[in-house]
């Protein structure tokens, strides 16, 4: 497939796999309207994809994986909307009283090398994982550190995605995984 242009790959994908992507989306979303949105999202993502597909099977697998992941995102978002939050719950005061999370953040920032500190100051702190979803945590950390804080787009998934990327590039990342704290 390396000899095909991006437009040819896109045309091939739409002609051969749009029905398969749609059926996969219907099966995973259980809603035809959502499935139609998923198909549109998948092919839009393909338009912007800069990678090269080794074979037609690789293209098909990529399309189906993107469709399934998008269905999961929609299902998760719908579930979160259905879950009522008590807006009267207080912000996580336990973090203020105990201070252990804030102390850990401060200690980490103090130990961060200057070249990384500059990036953190410029771009802020991104919260990931389940704790990132605690209401008000980002504002509390921002207030206490004086830095911008944002919650990752998919806080529950991004840790796993990052770990996957790390494992894919394990040989080039070995130095970063060292237990030697003296480098920092």
OpenMM code with the backbone's topology and positions (N, CA, C; nanometers):
from openmm import Vec3, app, unit

residues = "UNK UNK UNK UNK UNK UNK UNK UNK UNK UNK UNK UNK UNK UNK UNK UNK UNK UNK UNK UNK UNK UNK UNK UNK UNK UNK UNK UNK UNK UNK UNK UNK UNK UNK UNK UNK UNK UNK UNK UNK UNK UNK UNK UNK UNK UNK UNK UNK UNK UNK UNK UNK UNK UNK UNK UNK UNK UNK UNK UNK UNK UNK UNK UNK UNK UNK UNK UNK UNK UNK UNK UNK UNK UNK UNK UNK UNK UNK UNK UNK UNK UNK UNK UNK UNK UNK UNK UNK UNK UNK UNK UNK UNK UNK UNK UNK UNK UNK UNK UNK UNK UNK UNK UNK UNK UNK UNK UNK UNK UNK UNK UNK UNK UNK UNK UNK UNK UNK UNK UNK UNK UNK UNK UNK UNK UNK UNK UNK UNK UNK UNK UNK UNK UNK UNK UNK UNK UNK UNK UNK UNK UNK UNK UNK UNK UNK UNK UNK UNK UNK UNK UNK UNK UNK UNK UNK UNK UNK UNK UNK UNK UNK UNK UNK UNK UNK UNK UNK UNK UNK UNK UNK UNK UNK UNK UNK UNK UNK UNK UNK UNK UNK UNK UNK".split()
positions = [
    Vec3(0.0816, -0.1201, 0.0000),
    Vec3(0.0000, 0.0000, 0.0000),
    Vec3(0.0853, 0.1256, 0.0000),
    Vec3(0.2174, 0.1089, 0.0141),
    Vec3(0.3058, 0.2243, 0.0197),
    Vec3(0.3037, 0.3076, -0.1061),
    Vec3(0.2668, 0.2486, -0.2207),
    Vec3(0.2676, 0.3219, -0.3461),
    Vec3(0.1409, 0.4050, -0.3671),
    Vec3(0.0408, 0.3867, -0.2848),
    Vec3(-0.0835, 0.4632, -0.2972),
    Vec3(-0.0706, 0.5987, -0.2292),
    Vec3(-0.1343, 0.6995, -0.2854),
    Vec3(-0.1367, 0.8312, -0.2218),
    Vec3(-0.2359, 0.8281, -0.1057),
    Vec3(-0.2320, 0.9292, -0.0217),
    Vec3(-0.3257, 0.9368, 0.0909),
    Vec3(-0.4705, 0.9381, 0.0420),
    Vec3(-0.4962, 1.0119, -0.0662),
    Vec3(-0.6323, 1.0179, -0.1210),
    Vec3(-0.6768, 0.8825, -0.1737),
    Vec3(-0.5851, 0.8085, -0.2364),
    Vec3(-0.6191, 0.6752, -0.2866),
    Vec3(-0.6468, 0.5791, -0.1718),
    Vec3(-0.5678, 0.5891, -0.0645),
    Vec3(-0.5908, 0.5051, 0.0528),
    Vec3(-0.7270, 0.5378, 0.1134),
    Vec3(-0.7591, 0.6655, 0.1223),
    Vec3(-0.8873, 0.7075, 0.1770),
    Vec3(-1.0020, 0.6542, 0.0917),
    Vec3(-0.9919, 0.6695, -0.0376),
    Vec3(-1.0969, 0.6221, -0.1290),
    Vec3(-1.1142, 0.4710, -0.1170),
    Vec3(-1.0030, 0.3984, -0.1132),
    Vec3(-1.0073, 0.2535, -0.0972),
    Vec3(-1.0761, 0.2159, 0.0337),
    Vec3(-1.0395, 0.2845, 0.1409),
    Vec3(-1.0969, 0.2551, 0.2723),
    Vec3(-1.2474, 0.2789, 0.2736),
    Vec3(-1.2924, 0.3899, 0.2158),
    Vec3(-1.4351, 0.4203, 0.2133),
    Vec3(-1.5098, 0.3165, 0.1302),
    Vec3(-1.4556, 0.2829, 0.0122),
    Vec3(-1.5231, 0.1884, -0.0761),
    Vec3(-1.5316, 0.0486, -0.0148),
    Vec3(-1.4232, 0.0034, 0.0448),
    Vec3(-1.4182, -0.1362, 0.0906),
    Vec3(-1.4634, -0.1569, 0.2348),
    Vec3(-1.4460, -0.0552, 0.3207),
    Vec3(-1.4636, -0.0811, 0.4631),
    Vec3(-1.5684, 0.0041, 0.5332),
    Vec3(-1.6348, 0.0949, 0.4627),
    Vec3(-1.7324, 0.1795, 0.5326),
    Vec3(-1.8456, 0.0958, 0.5913),
    Vec3(-1.8926, -0.0067, 0.5188),
    Vec3(-1.9991, -0.0924, 0.5727),
    Vec3(-1.9515, -0.1708, 0.6940),
    Vec3(-1.8288, -0.2217, 0.6875),
    Vec3(-1.7726, -0.2982, 0.7999),
    Vec3(-1.7570, -0.2090, 0.9223),
    Vec3(-1.7086, -0.0870, 0.9022),
    Vec3(-1.6926, 0.0076, 1.0129),
    Vec3(-1.8298, 0.0408, 1.0718),
    Vec3(-1.9285, 0.0600, 0.9859),
    Vec3(-2.0638, 0.0918, 1.0330),
    Vec3(-2.1217, -0.0241, 1.1156),
    Vec3(-2.1102, -0.1461, 1.0646),
    Vec3(-2.1625, -0.2618, 1.1389),
    Vec3(-2.0921, -0.2771, 1.2737),
    Vec3(-1.9618, -0.2547, 1.2756),
    Vec3(-1.8866, -0.2609, 1.4010),
    Vec3(-1.9357, -0.1544, 1.4979),
    Vec3(-1.9596, -0.0348, 1.4466),
    Vec3(-2.0077, 0.0750, 1.5308),
    Vec3(-2.1475, 0.0468, 1.5843),
    Vec3(-2.2360, -0.0053, 1.5008),
    Vec3(-2.3713, -0.0385, 1.5461),
    Vec3(-2.3643, -0.1439, 1.6557),
    Vec3(-2.2812, -0.2438, 1.6350),
    Vec3(-2.2667, -0.3510, 1.7341),
    Vec3(-2.2153, -0.2971, 1.8676),
    Vec3(-2.1191, -0.2055, 1.8631),
    Vec3(-2.0571, -0.1556, 1.9861),
    Vec3(-2.1328, -0.0404, 2.0498),
    Vec3(-2.1993, 0.0432, 1.9697),
    Vec3(-2.2737, 0.1573, 2.0248),
    Vec3(-2.4189, 0.1229, 2.0528),
    Vec3(-2.4728, 0.0286, 1.9777),
    Vec3(-2.6121, -0.0136, 1.9886),
    Vec3(-2.7101, 0.0996, 1.9552),
    Vec3(-2.6638, 0.1935, 1.8760),
    Vec3(-2.7484, 0.3061, 1.8371),
    Vec3(-2.7041, 0.3502, 1.6977),
    Vec3(-2.7966, 0.3507, 1.6028),
    Vec3(-2.7581, 0.3818, 1.4648),
    Vec3(-2.7103, 0.5266, 1.4486),
    Vec3(-2.7688, 0.6176, 1.5222),
    Vec3(-2.7260, 0.7582, 1.5115),
    Vec3(-2.5815, 0.7731, 1.5588),
    Vec3(-2.5493, 0.7103, 1.6725),
    Vec3(-2.4106, 0.7144, 1.7209),
    Vec3(-2.3173, 0.6428, 1.6242),
    Vec3(-2.3640, 0.5319, 1.5675),
    Vec3(-2.2811, 0.4563, 1.4737),
    Vec3(-2.2469, 0.5410, 1.3513),
    Vec3(-2.3435, 0.6176, 1.3036),
    Vec3(-2.3177, 0.7058, 1.1892),
    Vec3(-2.2133, 0.8114, 1.2250),
    Vec3(-2.2232, 0.8655, 1.3457),
    Vec3(-2.1232, 0.9626, 1.3908),
    Vec3(-1.9854, 0.8984, 1.4006),
    Vec3(-1.9819, 0.7760, 1.4491),
    Vec3(-1.8541, 0.7052, 1.4628),
    Vec3(-1.7902, 0.6844, 1.3257),
    Vec3(-1.8693, 0.6427, 1.2272),
    Vec3(-1.8158, 0.6222, 1.0922),
    Vec3(-1.7555, 0.7525, 1.0402),
    Vec3(-1.8274, 0.8610, 1.0592),
    Vec3(-1.7765, 0.9911, 1.0148),
    Vec3(-1.6455, 1.0251, 1.0872),
    Vec3(-1.6411, 1.0031, 1.2181),
    Vec3(-1.5206, 1.0322, 1.2961),
    Vec3(-1.4023, 0.9469, 1.2510),
    Vec3(-1.4285, 0.8194, 1.2237),
    Vec3(-1.3209, 0.7278, 1.1826),
    Vec3(-1.2591, 0.7751, 1.0517),
    Vec3(-1.3431, 0.8064, 0.9552),
    Vec3(-1.2890, 0.8462, 0.8250),
    Vec3(-1.2287, 0.9866, 0.8283),
    Vec3(-1.2792, 1.0705, 0.9164),
    Vec3(-1.2149, 1.2015, 0.9346),
    Vec3(-1.0753, 1.1823, 0.9935),
    Vec3(-1.0633, 1.0906, 1.0897),
    Vec3(-0.9325, 1.0614, 1.1484),
    Vec3(-0.8373, 1.0057, 1.0436),
    Vec3(-0.8895, 0.9217, 0.9555),
    Vec3(-0.8078, 0.8655, 0.8478),
    Vec3(-0.7564, 0.9763, 0.7560),
    Vec3(-0.8404, 1.0763, 0.7285),
    Vec3(-0.7970, 1.1884, 0.6436),
    Vec3(-0.6752, 1.2599, 0.7019),
    Vec3(-0.6688, 1.2672, 0.8348),
    Vec3(-0.5609, 1.3405, 0.9008),
    Vec3(-0.4454, 1.2506, 0.9436),
    Vec3(-0.4579, 1.1196, 0.9219),
    Vec3(-0.3555, 1.0237, 0.9647),
    Vec3(-0.2350, 1.0343, 0.8726),
    Vec3(-0.1174, 1.0486, 0.9312),
    Vec3(0.0049, 1.0654, 0.8523),
    Vec3(0.0874, 0.9387, 0.8402),
    Vec3(0.0437, 0.8327, 0.9057),
    Vec3(0.1190, 0.7077, 0.9010),
    Vec3(0.1002, 0.6354, 0.7682),
    Vec3(0.1756, 0.5287, 0.7541),
    Vec3(0.1689, 0.4462, 0.6333),
    Vec3(0.1174, 0.3090, 0.6731),
    Vec3(0.0230, 0.2577, 0.5972),
    Vec3(-0.0314, 0.1251, 0.6232),
    Vec3(0.0495, 0.0236, 0.5434),
    Vec3(0.0979, -0.0779, 0.6123),
    Vec3(0.1809, -0.1793, 0.5485),
    Vec3(0.1013, -0.2651, 0.4508),
    Vec3(-0.0256, -0.2860, 0.4815),
    Vec3(-0.1090, -0.3715, 0.3974),
    Vec3(-0.2541, -0.3293, 0.4137),
    Vec3(-0.3389, -0.3879, 0.3313),
    Vec3(-0.4812, -0.3590, 0.3412),
    Vec3(-0.5375, -0.4111, 0.4734),
    Vec3(-0.4833, -0.5233, 0.5215),
    Vec3(-0.5265, -0.5782, 0.6504),
    Vec3(-0.4924, -0.4817, 0.7644),
    Vec3(-0.3772, -0.4179, 0.7549),
    Vec3(-0.3359, -0.3197, 0.8555),
    Vec3(-0.4318, -0.2010, 0.8548),
    Vec3(-0.4701, -0.1553, 0.7355),
    Vec3(-0.5661, -0.0457, 0.7221),
    Vec3(-0.6997, -0.0852, 0.7855),
    Vec3(-0.7485, -0.2043, 0.7530),
    Vec3(-0.8765, -0.2505, 0.8071),
    Vec3(-0.8706, -0.2596, 0.9593),
    Vec3(-0.7627, -0.3163, 1.0129),
    Vec3(-0.7472, -0.3284, 1.1583),
    Vec3(-0.7453, -0.1904, 1.2234),
    Vec3(-0.6766, -0.0951, 1.1616),
    Vec3(-0.6694, 0.0411, 1.2152),
    Vec3(-0.8091, 0.1031, 1.2179),
    Vec3(-0.8830, 0.0898, 1.1089),
    Vec3(-1.0176, 0.1468, 1.1009),
    Vec3(-1.1089, 0.0885, 1.2089),
    Vec3(-1.1035, -0.0427, 1.2260),
    Vec3(-1.1896, -0.1067, 1.3248),
    Vec3(-1.1491, -0.0698, 1.4670),
    Vec3(-1.0202, -0.0596, 1.4940),
    Vec3(-0.9739, -0.0219, 1.6277),
    Vec3(-1.0192, 0.1198, 1.6596),
    Vec3(-1.0058, 0.2109, 1.5646),
    Vec3(-1.0498, 0.3494, 1.5865),
    Vec3(-1.2014, 0.3524, 1.6100),
    Vec3(-1.2760, 0.2742, 1.5339),
    Vec3(-1.4219, 0.2705, 1.5502),
    Vec3(-1.4595, 0.2185, 1.6886),
    Vec3(-1.3977, 0.1098, 1.7308),
    Vec3(-1.4288, 0.0521, 1.8622),
    Vec3(-1.3922, 0.1505, 1.9732),
    Vec3(-1.2762, 0.2134, 1.9629),
    Vec3(-1.2354, 0.3104, 2.0655),
    Vec3(-1.3310, 0.4295, 2.0697),
    Vec3(-1.3760, 0.4748, 1.9553),
    Vec3(-1.4696, 0.5878, 1.9516),
    Vec3(-1.6037, 0.5478, 2.0140),
    Vec3(-1.6480, 0.4246, 1.9883),
    Vec3(-1.7713, 0.3748, 2.0510),
    Vec3(-1.7568, 0.3716, 2.2021),
    Vec3(-1.6418, 0.3270, 2.2482),
    Vec3(-1.6173, 0.3227, 2.3927),
    Vec3(-1.6185, 0.4629, 2.4511),
    Vec3(-1.5589, 0.5582, 2.3790),
    Vec3(-1.5603, 0.6969, 2.4271),
    Vec3(-1.7037, 0.7486, 2.4383),
    Vec3(-1.7860, 0.7204, 2.3371),
    Vec3(-1.9247, 0.7656, 2.3400),
    Vec3(-2.0026, 0.6993, 2.4528),
    Vec3(-1.9813, 0.5700, 2.4715),
    Vec3(-2.0499, 0.4973, 2.5779),
    Vec3(-2.0093, 0.5525, 2.7138),
    Vec3(-1.8799, 0.5767, 2.7315),
    Vec3(-1.8297, 0.6309, 2.8578),
    Vec3(-1.8865, 0.7699, 2.8833),
    Vec3(-1.8896, 0.8531, 2.7795),
    Vec3(-1.9425, 0.9894, 2.7944),
    Vec3(-2.0909, 0.9861, 2.8294),
    Vec3(-2.1654, 0.8965, 2.7658),
    Vec3(-2.3085, 0.8850, 2.7960),
    Vec3(-2.3289, 0.8384, 2.9386),
    Vec3(-2.2463, 0.7459, 2.9837),
    Vec3(-2.2572, 0.6961, 3.1211),
    Vec3(-2.2259, 0.8070, 3.2209),
    Vec3(-2.1252, 0.8887, 3.1912),
    Vec3(-2.0892, 0.9976, 3.2819),
    Vec3(-2.2003, 1.1020, 3.2880),
    Vec3(-2.2682, 1.1264, 3.1759),
    Vec3(-2.3787, 1.2220, 3.1754),
    Vec3(-2.4957, 1.1692, 3.2569),
    Vec3(-2.5148, 1.0358, 3.2525),
    Vec3(-2.6249, 0.9750, 3.3265),
    Vec3(-2.5994, 0.9722, 3.4766),
    Vec3(-2.4738, 0.9795, 3.5161),
    Vec3(-2.4389, 0.9751, 3.6570),
    Vec3(-2.4567, 1.1140, 3.7155),
    Vec3(-2.5482, 1.1265, 3.8083),
    Vec3(-2.5739, 1.2567, 3.8681),
    Vec3(-2.4667, 1.2879, 3.9713),
    Vec3(-2.4176, 1.4082, 3.9667),
    Vec3(-2.3197, 1.4537, 4.0645),
    Vec3(-2.3891, 1.5483, 4.1609),
    Vec3(-2.3579, 1.5336, 4.2849),
    Vec3(-2.4130, 1.6246, 4.3850),
    Vec3(-2.3259, 1.7495, 4.3855),
    Vec3(-2.3765, 1.8560, 4.3294),
    Vec3(-2.2993, 1.9797, 4.3193),
    Vec3(-2.2720, 2.0425, 4.4550),
    Vec3(-2.3403, 1.9933, 4.5584),
    Vec3(-2.3174, 2.0480, 4.6914),
    Vec3(-2.2015, 1.9808, 4.7640),
    Vec3(-2.1411, 1.8798, 4.6992),
    Vec3(-2.0266, 1.8153, 4.7624),
    Vec3(-1.9128, 1.9159, 4.7741),
    Vec3(-1.8451, 1.9166, 4.8855),
    Vec3(-1.7350, 2.0104, 4.8997),
    Vec3(-1.6159, 1.9695, 4.8147),
    Vec3(-1.5300, 2.0652, 4.7851),
    Vec3(-1.4046, 2.0351, 4.7159),
    Vec3(-1.3225, 1.9431, 4.8055),
    Vec3(-1.2249, 1.8761, 4.7514),
    Vec3(-1.1490, 1.7792, 4.8308),
    Vec3(-1.0663, 1.8463, 4.9406),
    Vec3(-1.1354, 1.8839, 5.0502),
    Vec3(-1.0681, 1.9496, 5.1619),
    Vec3(-0.9637, 1.8608, 5.2265),
    Vec3(-0.9822, 1.7307, 5.2158),
    Vec3(-0.8872, 1.6407, 5.2784),
    Vec3(-0.7464, 1.6653, 5.2227),
    Vec3(-0.7384, 1.7112, 5.0983),
    Vec3(-0.6078, 1.7405, 5.0406),
    Vec3(-0.5458, 1.8623, 5.1081),
    Vec3(-0.6302, 1.9591, 5.1450),
    Vec3(-0.5789, 2.0776, 5.2123),
    Vec3(-0.5355, 2.0451, 5.3547),
    Vec3(-0.6171, 1.9652, 5.4247),
    Vec3(-0.5852, 1.9327, 5.5633),
    Vec3(-0.4616, 1.8451, 5.5727),
    Vec3(-0.4604, 1.7400, 5.4939),
    Vec3(-0.3518, 1.6438, 5.5004),
    Vec3(-0.2280, 1.6989, 5.4297),
    Vec3(-0.2481, 1.7510, 5.3102),
    Vec3(-0.1387, 1.8120, 5.2363),
    Vec3(-0.0472, 1.7133, 5.1662),
    Vec3(-0.0687, 1.5844, 5.1831),
    Vec3(0.0259, 1.4885, 5.1267),
    Vec3(0.0318, 1.4952, 4.9743),
    Vec3(-0.0815, 1.5109, 4.9085),
    Vec3(-0.0804, 1.5192, 4.7629),
    Vec3(-0.0131, 1.6492, 4.7200),
    Vec3(-0.0505, 1.7588, 4.7819),
    Vec3(0.0109, 1.8871, 4.7477),
    Vec3(0.1597, 1.8884, 4.7823),
    Vec3(0.1963, 1.8267, 4.8955),
    Vec3(0.3382, 1.8174, 4.9308),
    Vec3(0.4146, 1.7369, 4.8270),
    Vec3(0.3555, 1.6278, 4.7802),
    Vec3(0.4211, 1.5455, 4.6784),
    Vec3(0.4391, 1.6244, 4.5490),
    Vec3(0.3393, 1.7037, 4.5119),
    Vec3(0.3506, 1.7859, 4.3913),
    Vec3(0.4612, 1.8891, 4.4083),
    Vec3(0.4622, 1.9574, 4.5228),
    Vec3(0.5663, 2.0585, 4.5480),
    Vec3(0.7058, 1.9949, 4.5449),
    Vec3(0.7216, 1.8797, 4.6109),
    Vec3(0.8514, 1.8114, 4.6149),
    Vec3(0.8953, 1.7727, 4.4740),
    Vec3(0.8022, 1.7208, 4.3961),
    Vec3(0.8346, 1.6822, 4.2582),
    Vec3(0.8768, 1.8041, 4.1772),
    Vec3(0.8062, 1.9149, 4.1923),
    Vec3(0.8419, 2.0368, 4.1199),
    Vec3(0.9792, 2.0881, 4.1628),
    Vec3(1.0094, 2.0781, 4.2921),
    Vec3(1.1404, 2.1224, 4.3414),
    Vec3(1.2534, 2.0369, 4.2860),
    Vec3(1.2268, 1.9077, 4.2649),
    Vec3(1.3300, 1.8152, 4.2180),
    Vec3(1.3401, 1.8096, 4.0656),
    Vec3(1.2521, 1.8779, 3.9977),
    Vec3(1.2497, 1.8743, 3.8516),
    Vec3(1.3647, 1.9568, 3.7951),
    Vec3(1.4394, 1.9014, 3.6972),
    Vec3(1.5490, 1.9767, 3.6348),
    Vec3(1.4982, 2.1056, 3.5704),
    Vec3(1.5830, 2.2082, 3.5656),
    Vec3(1.5411, 2.3394, 3.5148),
    Vec3(1.4805, 2.3360, 3.3740),
    Vec3(1.5371, 2.2535, 3.2847),
    Vec3(1.4845, 2.2513, 3.1476),
    Vec3(1.3424, 2.1957, 3.1431),
    Vec3(1.3090, 2.1043, 3.2338),
    Vec3(1.1722, 2.0536, 3.2398),
    Vec3(1.0815, 2.1496, 3.3159),
    Vec3(1.1370, 2.2154, 3.4162),
    Vec3(1.0590, 2.3137, 3.4920),
    Vec3(1.0074, 2.4245, 3.4013),
    Vec3(1.0904, 2.4674, 3.3078),
    Vec3(1.0488, 2.5726, 3.2146),
    Vec3(0.9283, 2.5263, 3.1331),
    Vec3(0.9289, 2.3995, 3.0880),
    Vec3(0.8145, 2.3468, 3.0134),
    Vec3(0.6889, 2.3416, 3.1005),
    Vec3(0.7055, 2.2995, 3.2256),
    Vec3(0.5904, 2.2915, 3.3158),
    Vec3(0.5337, 2.4306, 3.3418),
    Vec3(0.6209, 2.5275, 3.3600),
    Vec3(0.5751, 2.6647, 3.3833),
    Vec3(0.5028, 2.7171, 3.2590),
    Vec3(0.5568, 2.6866, 3.1394),
    Vec3(0.4953, 2.7331, 3.0153),
    Vec3(0.3624, 2.6638, 2.9856),
    Vec3(0.3584, 2.5310, 3.0067),
    Vec3(0.2421, 2.4532, 2.9650),
    Vec3(0.1521, 2.4099, 3.0795),
    Vec3(0.2006, 2.4198, 3.2023),
    Vec3(0.1196, 2.3831, 3.3173),
    Vec3(0.1278, 2.2355, 3.3506),
    Vec3(0.0446, 2.1957, 3.4437),
    Vec3(0.0382, 2.0586, 3.4924),
    Vec3(-0.0859, 1.9933, 3.4336),
    Vec3(-0.0719, 1.8709, 3.3856),
    Vec3(-0.1859, 1.7955, 3.3344),
    Vec3(-0.2135, 1.6806, 3.4294),
    Vec3(-0.3355, 1.6743, 3.4795),
    Vec3(-0.3757, 1.5675, 3.5699),
    Vec3(-0.4271, 1.4488, 3.4903),
    Vec3(-0.3859, 1.3283, 3.5304),
    Vec3(-0.4284, 1.2058, 3.4625),
    Vec3(-0.4784, 1.1058, 3.5655),
    Vec3(-0.5422, 1.0000, 3.5171),
    Vec3(-0.5895, 0.8939, 3.6050),
    Vec3(-0.7212, 0.9306, 3.6724),
    Vec3(-0.7686, 0.8404, 3.7555),
    Vec3(-0.8974, 0.8591, 3.8214),
    Vec3(-0.9015, 0.9791, 3.9143),
    Vec3(-0.7908, 1.0069, 3.9822),
    Vec3(-0.7870, 1.1207, 4.0736),
    Vec3(-0.8081, 1.2533, 4.0029),
    Vec3(-0.7732, 1.2583, 3.8747),
    Vec3(-0.7908, 1.3815, 3.7971),
    Vec3(-0.9377, 1.4196, 3.7851),
    Vec3(-1.0254, 1.3226, 3.8070),
    Vec3(-1.1683, 1.3478, 3.7909),
    Vec3(-1.2338, 1.3990, 3.9194),
    Vec3(-1.1565, 1.4139, 4.0250),
    Vec3(-1.2110, 1.4710, 4.1479),
    Vec3(-1.2454, 1.6172, 4.1239),
    Vec3(-1.3689, 1.6524, 4.1481),
    Vec3(-1.4148, 1.7885, 4.1230),
    Vec3(-1.3368, 1.8877, 4.2088),
    Vec3(-1.2812, 1.9881, 4.1424),
    Vec3(-1.2117, 2.0949, 4.2125),
    Vec3(-1.0639, 2.0696, 4.2364),
    Vec3(-1.0153, 1.9494, 4.2068),
    Vec3(-0.8743, 1.9193, 4.2323),
    Vec3(-0.7834, 2.0062, 4.1463),
    Vec3(-0.8187, 2.0247, 4.0205),
    Vec3(-0.7349, 2.1065, 3.9328),
    Vec3(-0.7258, 2.2510, 3.9827),
    Vec3(-0.8385, 2.3076, 4.0299),
    Vec3(-0.8354, 2.4452, 4.0812),
    Vec3(-0.7530, 2.4542, 4.2095),
    Vec3(-0.7642, 2.3528, 4.2954),
    Vec3(-0.6882, 2.3525, 4.4202),
    Vec3(-0.5382, 2.3486, 4.3916),
    Vec3(-0.4964, 2.2607, 4.3036),
    Vec3(-0.3536, 2.2492, 4.2719),
    Vec3(-0.3045, 2.3771, 4.2060),
    Vec3(-0.3850, 2.4356, 4.1187),
    Vec3(-0.3466, 2.5612, 4.0542),
    Vec3(-0.3301, 2.6719, 4.1577),
    Vec3(-0.4244, 2.6787, 4.2508),
    Vec3(-0.4183, 2.7812, 4.3558),
    Vec3(-0.2933, 2.7634, 4.4426),
    Vec3(-0.2628, 2.6400, 4.4776),
    Vec3(-0.1508, 2.6129, 4.5680),
    Vec3(-0.0147, 2.6241, 4.5007),
    Vec3(-0.0070, 2.5935, 4.3695),
    Vec3(0.1224, 2.5971, 4.3002),
    Vec3(0.1419, 2.7246, 4.2200),
    Vec3(0.0319, 2.7950, 4.1907),
    Vec3(0.0418, 2.9152, 4.1087),
    Vec3(0.0624, 2.8843, 3.9612),
    Vec3(0.0390, 2.7603, 3.9205),
    Vec3(0.0573, 2.7200, 3.7809),
    Vec3(-0.0767, 2.6801, 3.7201),
    Vec3(-0.0856, 2.6909, 3.5882),
    Vec3(-0.2081, 2.6426, 3.5236),
    Vec3(-0.2163, 2.4901, 3.5353),
    Vec3(-0.3348, 2.4399, 3.5604),
    Vec3(-0.3568, 2.2958, 3.5736),
    Vec3(-0.4773, 2.2594, 3.4886),
    Vec3(-0.4644, 2.1539, 3.4100),
    Vec3(-0.5761, 2.1060, 3.3302),
    Vec3(-0.5882, 1.9551, 3.3471),
    Vec3(-0.7073, 1.9057, 3.3224),
    Vec3(-0.7342, 1.7622, 3.3278),
    Vec3(-0.7172, 1.7078, 3.1869),
    Vec3(-0.6489, 1.5955, 3.1722),
    Vec3(-0.6285, 1.5335, 3.0417),
    Vec3(-0.7630, 1.5038, 2.9760),
    Vec3(-0.7639, 1.5003, 2.8437),
    Vec3(-0.8879, 1.4789, 2.7698),
    Vec3(-0.9551, 1.3468, 2.8087),
    Vec3(-0.8797, 1.2418, 2.8180),
    Vec3(-0.9315, 1.1111, 2.8603),
    Vec3(-0.8467, 1.0638, 2.9781),
    Vec3(-0.8693, 1.1184, 3.0970),
    Vec3(-0.7781, 1.0923, 3.2080),
    Vec3(-0.7654, 0.9447, 3.2458),
    Vec3(-0.8705, 0.8671, 3.2270),
    Vec3(-0.8632, 0.7260, 3.2633),
    Vec3(-0.7848, 0.6445, 3.1617),
    Vec3(-0.7822, 0.6873, 3.0370),
    Vec3(-0.7176, 0.6103, 2.9316),
    Vec3(-0.5754, 0.6556, 2.9012),
    Vec3(-0.5432, 0.7816, 2.9287),
    Vec3(-0.4151, 0.8342, 2.8821),
    Vec3(-0.2952, 0.7694, 2.9511),
    Vec3(-0.3108, 0.7238, 3.0742),
    Vec3(-0.2000, 0.6564, 3.1423),
    Vec3(-0.1689, 0.5255, 3.0699),
    Vec3(-0.2717, 0.4509, 3.0357),
    Vec3(-0.2517, 0.3247, 2.9636),
    Vec3(-0.1935, 0.3508, 2.8250),
    Vec3(-0.2419, 0.4532, 2.7573),
    Vec3(-0.1905, 0.4858, 2.6242),
    Vec3(-0.0429, 0.5253, 2.6321),
    Vec3(-0.0080, 0.6055, 2.7319),
    Vec3(0.1318, 0.6447, 2.7496),
    Vec3(0.2214, 0.5271, 2.7829),
    Vec3(0.1716, 0.4369, 2.8658),
    Vec3(0.2476, 0.3170, 2.8985),
    Vec3(0.2687, 0.2327, 2.7738),
    Vec3(0.1664, 0.2234, 2.6896),
    Vec3(0.1803, 0.1497, 2.5640),
    Vec3(0.2872, 0.2098, 2.4756),
    Vec3(0.2901, 0.3427, 2.4650),
    Vec3(0.3932, 0.4092, 2.3847),
    Vec3(0.5317, 0.3851, 2.4438),
    Vec3(0.5402, 0.3866, 2.5764),
    Vec3(0.6673, 0.3604, 2.6423),
    Vec3(0.7159, 0.2202, 2.6092),
    Vec3(0.6259, 0.1228, 2.6168),
    Vec3(0.6635, -0.0152, 2.5881),
    Vec3(0.7025, -0.0341, 2.4422),
    Vec3(0.6383, 0.0395, 2.3524),
    Vec3(0.6744, 0.0316, 2.2106),
    Vec3(0.8149, 0.0849, 2.1861),
    Vec3(0.8597, 0.1777, 2.2684),
    Vec3(0.9914, 0.2407, 2.2515),
    Vec3(1.0823, 0.2106, 2.3701),
    Vec3(1.0707, 0.0925, 2.4249),
    Vec3(1.1395, 0.0580, 2.5488),
    Vec3(1.2906, 0.0763, 2.5400),
    Vec3(1.3499, 0.0356, 2.4300),
    Vec3(1.4957, 0.0466, 2.4190),
    Vec3(1.5436, 0.1907, 2.4262),
    Vec3(1.4732, 0.2815, 2.3611),
    Vec3(1.5153, 0.4212, 2.3628),
    Vec3(1.4787, 0.4919, 2.4934),
    Vec3(1.3937, 0.4313, 2.5748),
    Vec3(1.3477, 0.4938, 2.6991),
    Vec3(1.4162, 0.4383, 2.8239),
    Vec3(1.5083, 0.3439, 2.8093),
    Vec3(1.5671, 0.2778, 2.9258),
    Vec3(1.6306, 0.3758, 3.0234),
    Vec3(1.6961, 0.4792, 2.9724),
    Vec3(1.7614, 0.5759, 3.0618),
    Vec3(1.6599, 0.6495, 3.1481),
    Vec3(1.5423, 0.6773, 3.0919),
    Vec3(1.4375, 0.7452, 3.1677),
    Vec3(1.3805, 0.6577, 3.2783),
    Vec3(1.3924, 0.5265, 3.2622),
    Vec3(1.3354, 0.4334, 3.3582),
    Vec3(1.4332, 0.3962, 3.4685),
    Vec3(1.5457, 0.4605, 3.4739),
    Vec3(1.6480, 0.4302, 3.5730),
    Vec3(1.6005, 0.4651, 3.7139),
    Vec3(1.6462, 0.3885, 3.8112),
    Vec3(1.6154, 0.4172, 3.9514),
    Vec3(1.7114, 0.5195, 4.0111),
    Vec3(1.8087, 0.5634, 3.9332),
    Vec3(1.9102, 0.6568, 3.9820),
    Vec3(1.8521, 0.7976, 3.9875),
    Vec3(1.8165, 0.8430, 4.1081),
    Vec3(1.7566, 0.9760, 4.1256),
    Vec3(1.8589, 1.0878, 4.1142),
    Vec3(1.9866, 1.0570, 4.1153),
    Vec3(2.0885, 1.1621, 4.1110),
    Vec3(2.0858, 1.2367, 3.9787),
    Vec3(2.0284, 1.1785, 3.8756),
    Vec3(2.0195, 1.2455, 3.7443),
    Vec3(1.9196, 1.3605, 3.7490),
    Vec3(1.8330, 1.3564, 3.8482),
    Vec3(1.7261, 1.4559, 3.8561),
    Vec3(1.7525, 1.5483, 3.9686),
] * unit.nanometer
topology = app.Topology()
chain = topology.addChain("A")
for resn in residues:
    res = topology.addResidue(resn, chain)
    for name in ("N", "CA", "C"):
        topology.addAtom(name, app.Element.getBySymbol(name[0]), res)
